Amino acid sequence: MANGIENDEVVIVKPRTDERKYRRIVLGNSLQVLLVSDPDTDKSAACMLVSVGYFSDPDGIEGLAHFLMHVLPYASEKYPSEDSFSKYISENGGYTDSSVYNDRTSYYFDTNNDCFEEALERFSQIFIKPLMPAEATMRVIKTIDSVYQNELLSDWWRVYQLQKHFSTESHPNHKFGTGNWHTLEVRPKAKGLDIRHELLKFYEENYSANLMHLVAYTKESLDKIQSSVENKFQDIRNSNQHGFHITGLPIMSEHRMILVKLVPIAERHKLIIEWPITTSRHHYKEGPCKYLGHVIGHKGEGSVYYILKTRGWATGLSAFEDEITLEFSFFTVTVDLTEDGHEHMQEIIGLLFKYIKFLRESGICKKVFEEFSTICEVNFHHQDKIRPIDYVKEIASRMQEYPSKDWLVGSSLPSNFNANLVQMILREFSPENVRIFWESKKFEGETDKVEPWYGTAYSVERITTSMIEKWMSAAPIDNLQLPAANMFITKNLSLKDAREKVKFPVLLRKSSYSKLWYKPDTMFSLPKAFVKIEFNCPHARISPEAEVLADIFVRLLRDYLNEHTYYAQVAGLDCYMWRSYRGFQVTLCGYNDKVNILLEIVIDKIANFEVKPDRFSIIKEMITKDIYNLQFQEPFELAKYCTSLILNDMLWPWKDKLEVLPLLKVEDLVKFIPMMFSSTFLECFIAGNMEREEATSIIEIAEDIFFKGSNPKCQPWFPSLHLTNEVVKLERGISYIYSEECLNPSNENSALLHYIQVHRDDFVLNVKILLFQHIAKEAAYHQLRSVEQLGYINNFYLSNNLGILGLQFLIQSTTKSPRDIDLRVEAFLKMFENKIYEMSNDEFKNNVNALIDKNMERHKNLREESNYYWGEIFSDILRFDRKEGEVEILRQLTQQEFIDFFDEYIKVGSPQKKTLSVRIYGKKHLSEYKSEKSEPLQLQSVRIHDILSFRRSQPHYGSFKGSFGHMKLQVN
C-alpha cells in the first residue's frame, strides 16, 4: 500500500547480468508505472506512452493525433512559456522528442541526474493541464506539412502508404497518419470546423490515465522514485476511456491474391511478398513468427536467399512479422532484386512458395527451434546497456502489449516449442492469402493508377492459385534446407581477469607492418570483444577508378563471406567490412568466444581473394545503382555531400565515379588488388574480454599471412605515403558560397548548409565551441523552426571533420529559398549576440555545469566505448583523455573568455570568421537560383564554381599522422 494505492507485487523478469532494480506500481488514477533504479547511471530518463495513435484520427481529419503529439508539449498551465519544457531539458544536458504510431504515442526525454526531479515535474504537467496554445496551432500545422513534404519523395513512405491503401476504406489501417496542410487546415475550414476545437476534443476523448504507461529511470532508490512519481503524476485525469479497439480485419478478398506493380523514385527492383495473418503476440513464449522469420530468412546453403544469390537474382532478403495491432499482422518477405532477378520474378515467387511447402511437409524442426531459443536466451541475459532514453522508450512500448512481469522481456525469449502453432501460422502463408508488391522503374508508363497521398504510380493485377503453382514448377530445382547447426554459438561466457586495470588504450605493439592498440574491459563485465583492423592502403584512393575498384573489392569480400557472417550475426557476433578513405576496415564485435574463428575465416578470404566474374557483375550493378540514386536523395543530404566534397581532399565526385564504372572489367580488379596491397599498413584496436596475449597473437597472425613468406600479399608502406593534406582551410574574413540545383527535378524542397569553420582540435577552443553549441542549440531550433517555420529538418550541431571543428546549420524548406534561409541564419546569430553578452554569471555557470555533466557521461557498452577510442586512433589525434582534459578547462573557463571566443569566431561581421554556405535549390525556388547566380556578390564573399579547382587552390590543414610518437609502447 502506497499513499492509499494498492499494488500487486510483481517480480519483473530481468537479465542475470542486470544489476538495476525494478518496481511496478499503479497509481490511484490507474496509470501504470515501471520504476528503474540504476545507481551507476549518468543520465535520467522518462517515457510516457499513451495508447492512442493515428488509428484514432476522426474521419476527414487525417493527422490529428500527429498534430496533438507536436502541440501537447508546447506549454502547460503551470509552465505557460512556449517550449519551456524543451528549453529546460536542453539547458540541463538533455534531449526530448515524441513519436506517433498507429495505436500509440510516445513522449520521452533525458536529462542530467540532478535536474530529473524538476524535469519530471514539468513533464507531468504536460499531461495534467496542457495549454495547447491557439497561437501555436498554425505553426504546428505548417510543421506537419513540412514533414509531409519531406516524405513525398521517400520510397519507404510511398510504399508504406500504398500497402495501407490496399485495405478496407472503413478500416483505420487505410488511414493517412501523417496529415498535411490540406487535411488539417483546408478541408476542416471548408467544413466549417475549428481545428483547435477538434484538437481539444480529440484530447478530451482519448487521453486518459488508464490508457497511459510511464517508465521513470534514475539513480535514486526505488522508494524515492516512487514517492516522486506518485506526487507528480497522480493528478492526470482518468476518464476511464476504453481506448481504440479495432473490429475486423482490414484485408478483404479484393485485397488478396494481387500483384501490385509500382514505380519507385530511386532506381531499384524490389519484391515485397506479404500475408495478412493473426498476430502472434499472444503466443510470444512460443515465438512462431520468430521461428519462421529465422528459417525463411536464413542465408546458409539451401536457403531461398542462397539459391537466388547463386543465380545472380537477389542481393538481399529479409523475413519478419510486422505487428499492426493485437488483431492482425503482416508476415513480410522482402527481396532486393538484380536486373536479372527482375526478369525472373515469377520463379522467385515460385521458389518462396516451394520453400514454404518444404517447411510444411518436412515438419517444424525442434532442434532448429531449440538452437534459436538458446541464442535468444544468451542474448537476453548478456545484453549491452543502452542509453536510458532509448531504454525507457523500448520498455514503454512493451507495457501495453505484455504482462507486467515480461515488460523487460517482451518477445525476446521464445522458449516453448509448439509445432502445431507454427504449422497453423504457416498455413496462412497460402497463395489465396498473398499480396505482392513489385517495385521497378521499368514500370514507368505502364501503370494506370495513382495513390492519392504520395502520388505513387501503380497498377494491379489479379493472380490465381494456378499461376503460383505454375511459377513453383518453373522455380529452381535445388536442395532446400533448414539452417545448419551454428558453429558460432558461444559456449564460454566466462570473464577474463585483466591484469592491468588500464583506463585508456595502450600501444601494445608496433612494427613496420602494423600498430596494435589494446584496451581490456574494466567497465562492462560482459563476455564480449571488439576487434577492428584497418588496412591502410593509399592506392585505394588515388583516382575515381581506384576508389570504385576498392569499393567493388570490399563488397565482393562481404559477398563471399556472407554465409559465415550471417551465422555469426545470428549468434551475437557482428562482422562489418567497409571502405574507408584510407583503404578498408574489418570490425568484429560481440561474444569473444568465437572471435578468433571468424577472424581467421575473414583473413583467409582476404589473403586468398579471387574475383568471380558473375559476382563482379552483380556488385558492379549494385554500386552503379547506389551512385546513380544519389541524385534522388533529399536536398539536405546533397548539401552535406557537397560540403564534404568541398572540404575533404580524399573524396571524388559521384559523377566521376559513375563515368568510370561502365568501363571497368574483371581484369581491372584483378590488376588493381595487388597494386592496392603494394603499400599497406595495419592499424588494429582490440578491446573487451580479451587478454593481451590473445590480442598480440591476432596481429602477429595477420602479419605472417599478409607480409611474410616467399610471396607476401602486402608490402609495408613508407612514411612519405602518409596523407599530409586532408581538410581545406578556409580563409579568415571570407564567406564562401556554393549553389547547385537539386539533382531531382521533381523535388520541391530546397536546403541550406551554413558552415562556420572554427579551429583545429585544441582543448581550450574545443570547450568554447561546445559551450556555444550547447547554449544556442535550443534557441536556434525554437527560432528557426518553431517561430519562423523554415522547415521540419532544422538542425544546429557541432562538426568534427578529422579534427577540424566547426558549427553547422542544416535546414530544408519549401517555404524559403536557400539564400533567404542563409539570411535568416545570419539574423539569428545577430539576435543571439544579446544572449551571449547579457547572460548572467549564474546562467553561464549553470550552462558550464550542464556541459560538464554531459562530458562526464560514461560509455554505456563496449561498442560505444570502442568506437569513441577508435575515433581518436583513426584521426591520429590520440587524446584518449579528451573528456577529462576538456572538463578541467571548462571548470576554469571565464565568461569573458567565452565572449571573446564568440566575438572572434562566430559573431556576424567578425574579420576572423570563416563561413561556407552550400545552397541546394529545389523545384520551387529555381527562379531564385538563376537570379542568384547572376547577381554580384557582397564584399568579402567568394563564389565556388568548380569544387575540385577550389579544393586544389586552397591551403589545407596538415594531417595528424605521425603524432603518435609521444605515446609510450606498453610491454610486459
Secondary structure, DSSP 8 states (H G I E B T S, - for coil): -BTTB----------TT---EEEEEE-TT--EEEEEE-TT-SEEEEEEEES--GGG--TT-TTHHHHHHHHGGG-BSSS-STTHHHHHHHHTT-EEEEEE-SS-EEEEEEEEGGGHHHHHHHHHHHHHSB---HHHHHHHHHHHHHHHHHHTT-HHHHHHHHHHHSS-TTSGGG---S--HIIIIIHHHHTT--HHHHHHHHHHHH--GGGEEEEEEESS-HHHHHHHHHHHHTTS-----------S-S--GGGSSEEEEE--SSS-EEEEEEEEEE-SGGGTTT-HHHHHHHHHT--STTSHHHHHHHTT-EEEEEEEEEE-SSSEEEEEEEEEE-HHHHTTHHHHHHHHHHHHHHHHHH---HHHHHHHHHHHHHHHHT-----HHHHHHHHHHHHTTS-GGGTTTTTS------HHHHHHHHHTSSGGG-EEEEEEGGGTTS--EE-TTT--EEEEEE--HHHHHHHHHHS-----------TT----------SS--SS-EEEEE-SSEEEEEEE-SSS--SEEEEEEEEE-GGGGSSHHHHHHHHHHHHHHHHHHHHHHHHHHHTTEEEEEEEETTEEEEEEEEEGGGHHHHHHHHHHHHHT----HHHHHHHHHHHHHHHHGGGGS-HHHHHHHHHHHHHBTT---HHHHHHHGGG--HHHHHHHHHHHHTSBEEEEEEEES--HHHHHHHHHHHHHHHH-SSS-S--B--GGGS--EEEE---TT-EEEEEEE-SSTT---EEEEEEEEEEES-HHHHHHHHHHHHHHHHHHHIIIIIIT---S-EEEEEEEETTEEEEEEEEEESSS-HHHHHHHHHHHHHHHHHHHHH--HHHHHHHHHHHHHHHT---SSHHHHHHHHHHHHHTT---TTHHHHHHHHHHH--HHHHHHHHHHHTSTT-TT-EEEEEEEE-GGGHHHHHHHHHS---TTEEE-S-HHHHHHHS-EEE--TTGGGGS-B---
